[in-house]
Amino acid sequence: MAKKILIIGACGQIGTELSLKLREMHGNDAVVASDIREGDAELMQSGPFEIADATDAKLIESLIDKYEINEVYLMAAMLSATAEKAPMKAWSLNMDSLFHILNMAKAKKIEKVFWPSSIAVFGPSTPKENTPQSTIMEPTTVYGISKQTGERWCEYFHKKYGVDVRSIRYPGIISYKTLPGGGTTDYAIEIFHEALKKGSYTSFLDKDTALPMMFMDDAIKATVDIMEAPAGDIKVRSSYNLSAMSFTPESLAAEIRKHIPDFSIDYAPDFRQEIADTWPSSIDDSRAREDWGWEHNFDIEKLTTEMLEGIKAHAV
Ligand SMILES: NC(=O)c1ccc[n+]([C@@H]2O[C@H](COP(=O)([O-])OP(=O)(O)OC[C@H]3O[C@@H](n4cnc5c(N)ncnc54)[C@H](O)[C@@H]3O)[C@@H](O)[C@H]2O)c1
């Protein structure tokens, strides 16, 4: 059967580029974008779009019927920094939306589901360096608790009901086409914009805070790859560790200085420092590499060049 895809939360940082990539791969009409708000012009004009709230099960089901959807990418969520300001709202959005989709897959209304998890599933008791796939997970943020719980339910629905749900623990995703949605790694995007605009940046994370990061193209590639892989290759049905690079604000600033020699950075850590301190500084993603052939393309050097050139080109 031909693919008919619904993306929920399509206007966000990842959803926008994911929708465009899937439209390029499967045809514009095969990919229905949806969100509670309108997105950028390219997304809105390139294919079908519906305003839809991910927590409204009836409405989502009616879209699945209307467009004969067989694959859902559930990207809507409240992210780490924003969720700390509205814990109960974040919990409802992040959990209810997932249950609706898992139940529709259980009822065989859809065949395949992508649901993203995050490095936020880890906590202060997790080994920080080269964090293993299976390890201690005691997240301390609302966002992390919701993602860890979501992972358990994904695995449960797969084991109990045969639901084909696939998931990745994204690290901090860095891109220039769409603005980030309120995460703890957003500094690594803001820094490029400010470097080009002002030649300086005040980081909300301290200079030696190492976090796992990934350029958007790699994140999209991983998402497409895991969804295209034969079902039998997907052996982890909670969520896969995924990694490309790790860096600190200080090492990213040094990389930017290779392009903008006068660039200066100072540090004013805020509440996001506390969140970052509980997360891994690097990730062991060997299971993703072994099971479905994950390979990344972007390191810190390539990322820096792409970001600076991309922002300059995008601004005109
Ligand atoms: N960006 C990252 O660095 C990162 C890292 C780890 C995991 N993730 C996960 O990837 C997914 C996408 O992240 P993102 O960075 O694109 O987030 P984002 O905040 O940029 O986008 C989320 C989108 O969901 C929409 N949305 C919010 N509430 C909704 C609702 N009730 N119904 C429908 N849509 C709604 C928003 O309008 C927004 O367009 C999320 O699940 C996030 O937790 C992202």
The ligand as an SDF file (V2000), in Angstrom:
LIG
                    3D

 44 48  0  0  0  0  0  0  0  0999 V2000
   14.5970   19.9870   19.2570 N   0  0  0  0  0  0  0  0  0  0  0  0
   15.3300   19.2210   20.0480 C   0  0  0  0  0  0  0  0  0  0  0  0
   16.4890   19.5230   20.3390 O   0  0  0  0  0  0  0  0  0  0  0  0
   14.7390   17.9370   20.5930 C   0  0  0  0  0  0  0  0  0  0  0  0
   15.5550   17.1090   21.3690 C   0  0  0  0  0  0  0  0  0  0  0  0
   15.0210   15.9390   21.8950 C   0  0  0  0  0  0  0  0  0  0  0  0
   13.7060   15.5680   21.5970 C   0  0  0  0  0  0  0  0  0  0  0  0
   12.9350   16.3920   20.8360 N   0  0  0  0  0  0  0  0  0  0  0  0
   11.5390   15.9750   20.5870 C   0  0  0  0  0  0  0  0  0  0  0  0
   11.2200   16.0770   19.2080 O   0  0  0  0  0  0  0  0  0  0  0  0
    9.8570   16.4870   19.0530 C   0  0  0  0  0  0  0  0  0  0  0  0
    9.7990   17.7450   18.1960 C   0  0  0  0  0  0  0  0  0  0  0  0
   10.5720   18.7430   18.8190 O   0  0  0  0  0  0  0  0  0  0  0  0
   10.7340   20.2130   18.2130 P   0  0  0  0  0  0  0  0  0  0  0  0
   12.0620   20.7030   18.6540 O   0  0  0  0  0  0  0  0  0  0  0  0
   10.3720   20.2320   16.7980 O   0  0  0  0  0  0  0  0  0  0  0  0
    9.6410   20.9840   19.0950 O   0  0  0  0  0  0  0  0  0  0  0  0
    8.9510   22.3860   18.7920 P   0  0  0  0  0  0  0  0  0  0  0  0
    8.5070   22.9460   20.0950 O   0  0  0  0  0  0  0  0  0  0  0  0
    9.7970   23.2160   17.8970 O   0  0  0  0  0  0  0  0  0  0  0  0
    7.6700   21.9210   17.9560 O   0  0  0  0  0  0  0  0  0  0  0  0
    6.5610   21.3130   18.5500 C   0  0  0  0  0  0  0  0  0  0  0  0
    5.3570   21.6470   17.6860 C   0  0  0  0  0  0  0  0  0  0  0  0
    4.2120   21.0590   18.3180 O   0  0  0  0  0  0  0  0  0  0  0  0
    3.1550   21.9900   18.2150 C   0  0  0  0  0  0  0  0  0  0  0  0
    2.1870   21.7320   19.2750 N   0  0  0  0  0  0  0  0  0  0  0  0
    2.2110   22.1430   20.5550 C   0  0  0  0  0  0  0  0  0  0  0  0
    1.1050   21.7380   21.1940 N   0  0  0  0  0  0  0  0  0  0  0  0
    0.3590   21.0560   20.2800 C   0  0  0  0  0  0  0  0  0  0  0  0
   -0.8870   20.4100   20.3310 C   0  0  0  0  0  0  0  0  0  0  0  0
   -1.6180   20.3700   21.4490 N   0  0  0  0  0  0  0  0  0  0  0  0
   -1.3340   19.8100   19.2120 N   0  0  0  0  0  0  0  0  0  0  0  0
   -0.6310   19.8560   18.0530 C   0  0  0  0  0  0  0  0  0  0  0  0
    0.5780   20.4530   17.9520 N   0  0  0  0  0  0  0  0  0  0  0  0
    1.0490   21.0540   19.0530 C   0  0  0  0  0  0  0  0  0  0  0  0
    3.7830   23.3580   18.3450 C   0  0  0  0  0  0  0  0  0  0  0  0
    2.9520   24.3570   17.7860 O   0  0  0  0  0  0  0  0  0  0  0  0
    5.0870   23.1560   17.5790 C   0  0  0  0  0  0  0  0  0  0  0  0
    4.9490   23.5340   16.2410 O   0  0  0  0  0  0  0  0  0  0  0  0
    9.3130   16.6660   20.4740 C   0  0  0  0  0  0  0  0  0  0  0  0
    8.6720   15.4870   20.8870 O   0  0  0  0  0  0  0  0  0  0  0  0
   10.5550   16.8780   21.2970 C   0  0  0  0  0  0  0  0  0  0  0  0
   10.3570   16.4640   22.6220 O   0  0  0  0  0  0  0  0  0  0  0  0
   13.4210   17.5660   20.3290 C   0  0  0  0  0  0  0  0  0  0  0  0
  1  2  1  0
  2  3  2  0
  2  4  1  0
  4  5  1  0
  4 44  2  0
  5  6  2  0
  6  7  1  0
  7  8  2  0
  8  9  1  0
  8 44  1  0
  9 10  1  0
  9 42  1  0
 10 11  1  0
 11 12  1  0
 11 40  1  0
 12 13  1  0
 13 14  1  0
 14 15  2  0
 14 16  1  0
 14 17  1  0
 17 18  1  0
 18 19  2  0
 18 20  1  0
 18 21  1  0
 21 22  1  0
 22 23  1  0
 23 24  1  0
 23 38  1  0
 24 25  1  0
 25 26  1  0
 25 36  1  0
 26 27  1  0
 26 35  1  0
 27 28  2  0
 28 29  1  0
 29 30  1  0
 29 35  2  0
 30 31  1  0
 30 32  2  0
 32 33  1  0
 33 34  2  0
 34 35  1  0
 36 37  1  0
 36 38  1  0
 38 39  1  0
 40 41  1  0
 40 42  1  0
 42 43  1  0
M  CHG  2   8   1  16  -1
M  END
$$$$
